[in-house]
Amino acid sequence: MTTFLQRLAQLAAPGQKASRAGAALAFYHGGRPVWTPRDYAALAREGYQRNAVVHRCVRLVAEAAASLPLVLLEGGRERREHPLLALLRRPNPREEGGRFLESVFGHLLVSGNAYVEAAAIEETPRELYALRPDRMRVVPGADGWPVAWDYQVGAQTVRFSRGDGAISPILHLTLFHPTDDHYGLSPMEAAAAALDVHNAASAWNKALLDNAARPSGALVFTGDTNVSDAIFTKLKGELEESYQGARNAGRPMLLEGGLDWKPLALSPKEMDFVEAKAAAAREIALAFGVPPLLLGLPGDATHSNYAEANRAFYRQTVIPMAKRTAQALALWLAPAFGGDLALEPDLDAIEALSEERESLWRRVSAASFLTDDEKREAIGYGRAGT
């Protein structure tokens, strides 16, 4: 025990370039692999595959973020041609850049984690692959930080060690998780209760359609004796065959003697599930950062409101995610290509923000106290000739 405590003290020594919390982190994890504590398959199945709101939110954010062109800056100067840009345009023989980034953003939204593998030759990345988060686990080292990643498919496991090369073989992207040291939090987990409510309401509606759309009434026997089992079975079979289901909706019912029809209706309280489903859909959209108006949910659907919602969607959701991912890619890959490299999304390519950009250009152009180079820098361009 003394040796172990001395080792912890050495890890936390103020003269070393390491996190002082690393020793406690190492003690907590004990150097053992940490499996993701969430069920990615269940989130993907119940959310993305079976819920229209989640499906549309994920596709809307992933496709919008992946469609933004990336600008490469080297020493603050824009480079239109560079091996890193060529790699991102065609990351591997099976995918082009947009499809690859869409997979990365999709994994990030569904799982809260995204993993990118770099296949390198002589420490130069030649291909990039998006790996499934549910197959990956983090292997922490003695200091608590990841030293390897295990990718498991069936009984086979491939280990990617961080190593001493120019870059790590794996880039692990995460969304912020307040209680996990290694894995991110999916928006779908935050909206799990709303997702369950929405799916349950859909299942309820389907059951009502399968049963003539609503509990429309009851057959009451008005005789002095109870209905025999034979009559009850016959009546039940006739109802199921002739009157149940969407194709028989509204069909008139012929009753025999002794039966009386009592119409029924749902009370306003029982109809609350309709409002609950709409509220759940809005909560799901809120978790993903998608304005409900863009999903076709009930609201003030006017042209001006839609334009404002679209601008808010890009400003608050798409651009921050695209910037964060581009910066992570640049920091990860830049050492292999040399130079001071940075990646940024091209905001001028966003049609939804064209009015804002035009207004900015007009104001900057009218500023007579600025030089041409200062005007270029004010709108995000470098100085002339750079």
N, C-alpha and C positions, 0 to 999 in steps of 0.2 A: 504493500500500500504506500509505503514511504517513497519508493521509486516512482510509482505512478503519480503521486502528488508533486514530486520534484519535476517530473516531465511536464505536468500541467503548468507549473510555475514558469518553466522555460518557454513554453509556447506563448505565455502571456507576458513575457519580459518586454519592458518598454523599449528596449533597444532594437528589437526585431521588427521588420516590416510585415506585420500580420495583425489581424483583428484581435483585440484583447478579449473579445467574446468568443473567439474560436475555441479556446480550451473548454469552456462550458459546453459549446456545441458538440465538440468531439466526445465529451463525457456522456452527453445525452444520447448520441447515436451509436457510440461504441464501434465505429468503423464498419457497421453492418449495412448491407443494401437496404434502402428504404423504398418500399413499393408505394405507388400512388394510392392514397386512401379512398379514392372515389371510383365508381364503376363507370368507366368511359363508355362501355358498350350499352349500358342502360340509359345513360344520358343521350347517346346518339340515337338509340332506338325509340325511346319515349319522347324525345324532344325533336331532333332533326328529321327523323324518318316518319313520325306519326303526328306531329303537330304542325299545322300550316303556318302559324305565327312564328314559331321558332325557325322553321325551315326558311321562311322568307327573310327573317332578320339576319340569319347567318349568311345567306346568299347575297343579300343586299350589301352588308358591310364588307364581306370578303371580296366580292366582285368589284365594288367601288374602290376599295383600297388597292387591289391588285392592278386595276386599270390606270392608276396614276403613274405617269412616266417618272423615272428616277434621273436626277441630274448628278453627275459626278464632279466633285470639286477637288482639285489637287493644288494644295497651297493657296486655297481661296480662289483659284481660277477654274473656270468650267472646262471640262474635257469632253469633247463629243465622241472621241474614239479612244478606247482603252481596253486592255484585256479583261478588266473587271466588268466593264459594261457588256462586253461580248459574252462573258460567262453568265451574267444575269439575263441576257436576252435568250440564250439557249443553255440552260443549266445542265441538261442531260439529253441524250438522244431521243427520249420518249416524250419530252415536254418542252414547250416554249415558256418564256419567262412569266407570262400572265397566268398560265395554268399552274405553274409551280408556286407562285406567290399566293394564288387563290387557295391552294391546298394548305399552305403555311397559315394563312389567316383563318381558314376554316377550322383547322386543328386548334388554333389558339382560342377561338370563340366557343367551340364545343367542349374542349378539355380544360382550357386555361393554360395549356402547355403546347409548345410546338418544338420539334426537333429537326434540325437540318444537318445532314451528313455531307462532308466535303471529301470527295475522292481525289487524292492528290498524287502527282507524279513528281518526284524530287522536290517535295514540299511546296509545290505549286498547285493550287486547286484547279482541277480540270472539269469536274462535274459536281453538281449539287443535287441532293435528294431530300425530299420531305418524308420523314419517318413517322409511322403511326404512334401516337402518344401512349396508347394502352399497352404497347409491346415494350416500352422503354422504362427502365428504372435507373435511378441515380445511385451511384456507389460513392459514399463520402469517405474521405481519407481521415488520417489521424487528427487533422486540424478541423474536421467537420465540413470542409468544403468539398465539392465533387472532384474526384480524381479519375473517375471512369463512368461509363454508362453501359448497361447490359440491355441488349435488344434480343428479346426472346420470341421465337415463332415455334409453337409446338414444343418439342423436346430439345430444340436447338437454340443455343444462346451464343450471341456474338458480343464480345466485349470491346468497347472503344475506349482506350486509355488516353488520358490527356497528353501524356508524353512531354518531350522537350523540343518538339518541332516548332516551326514558325507560328503555326496556328493549331488550335484544338480540332480534332476530327469532328466534333459535335458542337453545334450552337444550340443552346437550350433557351428558348424564349418563354417567358411566363407573364401572366397577368398577376397583379398584386394579390397576395394572400396574407392576411394579418396573423395567421396562426400556423403557418407552414414554412419551414426553412428552405425547402427545395422545390416545391411544386406550386403552381399558380391556381387561382380560383376562377372557375368558369362562370360567365354570366348566367348560364343555365342553372347552376347550383343556387345562386342567389334568388332565382325566380322559380325554384323547385315547387314551392307550394302553389303558386299561380299556375304553373304548368300542370300539376295534378288536377286542380280545379277545372282548368280548360279542357283537359282530356276527359275528365269525368262527365262534364256537361255535354261534350260531343257524344260520348257513349250513351248518355241518358236520352239525347235526341234520337239517336239511332234506334234505341229500344222502343221509343214511342212510335217511330215510323213503322217498326216491325209489328207493332200492336195497334194498327189502325190510327196512328198518329197521336192519339190521346185517349185517356180513359173516359170514353164518351158517355157511358151509362151503365146501368145494371139491369139484368133480367130478374124480376121478382115473381115468385110463384104465389098466386093469390088463393090457391085452394086450401082446404082444411087439413090436408095431409102433406107429408114431405114428399119431395121428388125421389123416385126410385133411382137406384144406381144405373140401371139400363137407360132410363130416360136422360139422366144427367150426362152419361157418356155419349149418348147420341147427340144431345144438344151441343156439348162441347166440341165434338168432331165437326158438326155442321158449321159452327161459328168459325173454327180455325180454317176450314176448307173454303167457305163461301164469303166470309166477311173480314178476315184478318189479312193485313198486309197492304202495301201501298196501292196495288192494282185494284183492290176492292174498296178503296176509300170512297165514301159517299153512297155506297150501294144500299138500297132500301132493304129492310129486314121484315120478313113475314113471320109473325108469331102465331103459335097455336093456342088453343084455349087454355086458360089458367095461367098464362104468363103476361106480365105487365112490364112495360119499359119505363125506367126511371132515368132521365137524362142527368148526367153529372158534368161538372166543370171544375177546372183548377182555380183555387182561390188566388187573389193577388199575392199572398205570402208564398204560396207554392210556385208561383211564376218567377220568384226572385232569382232562380238559377239562370235565367236568361241574362239578367243584369250582372250576375256573378261571373258569367262567362265573358261578357264584354269587359268587365273590370280586370279579370285575369289576363285577357289579351293585352290590355294597356300596361299591366305590370310587367309582362314579358318584354314588351317593346321598350319599356323604361330601363330594364336591366341591360338590354343590348344597346341602348342609346339610339334607338330608331324612333323618330316621331311617329305616333300612331297614324297620322294623316297619310304617310307614305306607304302604309300597309293596307289602306282602304278601310280602316276601322271608322265607325261613325264619329262624326265631328264636323267642324266648320270647313267643309270642303269647297273652298273658293280658290281662284287662281292665285291671288296674293298670299293667302295662307299657305298654299302648297309651295310657292317659291320661297317663302320664309322658312318653312319646315325643311326644305331641301338644303338651304344654306346652313341652317343650324345642324343638320345631319353631317355635312362635310366638316364644318368648323369644330364641332364638339366630339365627333366619333371617328370619322374616316381619317382626317388629317393627323390627329394625334397618334393613332395606331400606325399609320403609314410612316410617319416621321420616326417613331420609336423603333420600328422594325428596320427601317433603312439605316439608322444610326448603328443598330446592333450588328447588321450585316457588314457595314463599313469597318467598325472596330474589330470585328472577327477576321475579315479577309485582308484588310489593308497590310498587315505585316508581311504577308506572302508576296505582295506585289510591290512593296516599297513605296516610299513617298508619303506625304501627308494627305491622305484620301478621306473624303467625306461624301456621303450620299444623302440627297434631299429630294423629296417629291416636288415635282414641277407644279406649283399652284396655278400658274397661268393656263394650264391645260384643263382646269376644272371649269366647265361651262356654267355651273351653278353659281360660281363666284365671279363671273365675268363683269357684272355690274359693279361690284366692289372694286375690282382691279381697274376698271375704266375710270371710276371716280378718283382712285388714288393717282392714276397717271395724270388726270386733268388737274388735280390740286398741285402735284409736284411740278408739272409743266408751267403752271402759272406762278410758281415761286421764283421771281426774278433774282432774289438774293442768293440762290444756289447756283453753283457751277454745273456744267454738264456731267462731270464725273460724280459730283455729289448727288445729283438727281438720279443717276443710274444706281448708285449705292442705296438710295432711299427706297427704291422699288425692287431691290433684291438682285440687281445685276452688278457685275464687276465694272471697274473703270474701263474706259475705252482702250481697246488694244490689248486687253488682258483676257 
